[in-house]
Amino acid sequence: MAHEKLAEKLGDYFARLGAGKAHKIKRSDVERVLKKLHARRQKLVDDAALKPEQSARLAQKISSADTLIARAEWLLAELSEKAPSDTAPSSPKQD
Amino acid sequence: MTRFAPQLQLGLILVLLTAAFLASADFQQIAAGVAMFLLGMIMLEDGFKGLGGSVLERLLANATSSLPRAMGFGIIATAVTQSSSLVSVIAISFLSAGLISLAAGLGIIFGANLGTTTGAWLIAGIGVKVDIAAYAMPMLAFGAVLMFQRGPALRGSGQVLLGIGLIFLGISFIKDGFDAFSAQFDLTRLALTGIVGLLVYTALGTVATVVMQSSHATMLLVITALATGQVSYDNALAVAIGGNIGTTVTALIGAASANYQGKRLALGHLVFNLATAVTALVLIVPLREAVDLISDALGIGAQDFALRLAVFHTLFNLLGIALMVPLMARLITFLERRFAPPASDVSKPRFINADLGAFPATILAAMRNELRHLQKNTTELVCAGLNLRLDDLMQSKDIALTVARARDPIRLDYAARYHDKIKTLHAAIVDFAAQKSTLPLPAPALTHLQELRDASGALVRAVKAVKHMRENTQRFTTQDTGAMQILYDSLRAEIAEIVVAIETLEESPAGARSSLWIEEERRALEASTQHARRNVEAALQTRRITPADATSFLNDSGYAYEAMRAFLEAAQLANRPEDKAQAEIERLLELDDDELEKDTDITS
């Protein structure tokens, strides 16, 4: 499973949410984070073009941004699948 | 002798009360009424804290951009909650937490002084004229039912209702007590005229407010006594002035444990109220005439002295504002000189202190600011420990080059600097977090409070890790040691890159920041850890370094990476977004250490 640890963390989050110990996440919240991540990635790509001497370090950073974007998209898909409305479900998917 | 002063004071009050109770049964009713009123005020304040403490905080944060707005907030918040002390406490906590300026804090206090006069209007206009005990009964019953509910909003509403009910019942008790009392005694025989009357009754108002810890209670007593003809109008005016002086004594006692900002605000409050009181005493004759003119214009009856007293109370507080606002800049200069910030040799907490109350946004803001203070100290010490200067690094366009040029040793007692600049602050942060964790804070606030405490611990780990590698770093980087100098410079440059990245993040606007940016640095660090290991092996295989040097370097690179990881952990925890949903998402998206290692292996 590609995001095994993330799925575990999501399960923990839902348990905390059920106990009233976490703040509810809406799909629109994840979309806002995704927008920030895409903007950040673009900035890193622009920096890499301007600063070739830092290309190795910036390539690592771009790779990190890609990982985070993939994780955020997975999270968005999970929330969309479980709750068609703009709210997070109250329990995780059991699969 | 002074050690026993509080006990002596309490004993004296109890003896006087007992004697008065034995002398008059009606006095018992008046005293019970005052007790209920004070209990009601406490309930009301606690209820508003539970119900709308965080709402007040949010409003305060947005309503202090200018002096009129800060004063407007003070007036409205005090008129709605009928608690100038609640508004003052929030203002002191915001000022102590570094969220508002001293000018805004003073504006709020000035406004609260005016807002508190609405209490006199309510007591004089409704309290002594309507049978408010009848309204109190259902409030008490509904309030008690709601107060025992689990939800904080319902519990807060219950406390507010109970508070208002007790205040109404207390007013009714006092009114009935004075009615019965006046049938037996005529206290107006004790009335004093002229300047003596003015000074004696001002002193009485001051003492009554200090003893009851409430100018509202003093105003209630004097308005009720005035309505039942037990005190002369002139003497009642003096008691109202005394009430304003007495209220500052409570604030001064409270500020004794506050930081320098809290002390500044408390002294500003005292100056404002004393100046207002002295002016009112000097101008008592024209003020009284002005009250008559205004009262006639408002249609207040010539014999309705209770309402005229309310007009006087508002008028002389307005006079105080008119007098002090033009002098505000001078007052601020005086206060800033009188209470200077603590000297910087030993870092003392600047933002966290016991006066921050139970307001989550204020507590978290103070913790974030204090952590930033600790982070600055930590960064400076770590840089100096590695013979680097933070300012040079921040201005550098090529960190590796700046590091390679930093060859002069920086002399410092690392252990002493750690004790003075880091340990004292970390201890204060840990203690503050422990104290505030016992409060009934919302779960997300509690989680972030613990994250900020952990961030402080991570910064301490970073300092300690650099302490271990400092000696060898000095040895190999202050003179030409060939391959070892290059290796140690690469470690210094990596730490410098991370320090600069974190400082740059801290300096960016709060809305543009994300703790996820730290993930990029974690990834880069993981890749470089693997790269450094390969480098040292290659240097050893080609005999460019000795096995003993290789061992030293491997040990020290372990400390260096520990310091870098700790710096990144602290930055990640400290830079959680204020938006609770965004913070939860960022916690989810961050990679665990083993995930990060796997991810780096795949891509490198």
Interface residues (C-beta under 8 A of the other chain):
Chain A: K5 L6 K9 L10 Y13 R16 G20 K21 A22 H23 K24 I25 K26 D29 V30 R32 V33 K36 L37 R40 L44 E53 R57 Q60 K61 S63 S64 A65 T67 L68 R71 A72 L75
Chain B: D398 A443 P444 T447 E497 S514 L516 W517 E519 E520 E521 R522 R523 A524 A527 D579 K580 A581 Q582 A583 E584 I585 E586 R587 L588 L589 L591 D592 E595 D599 T603
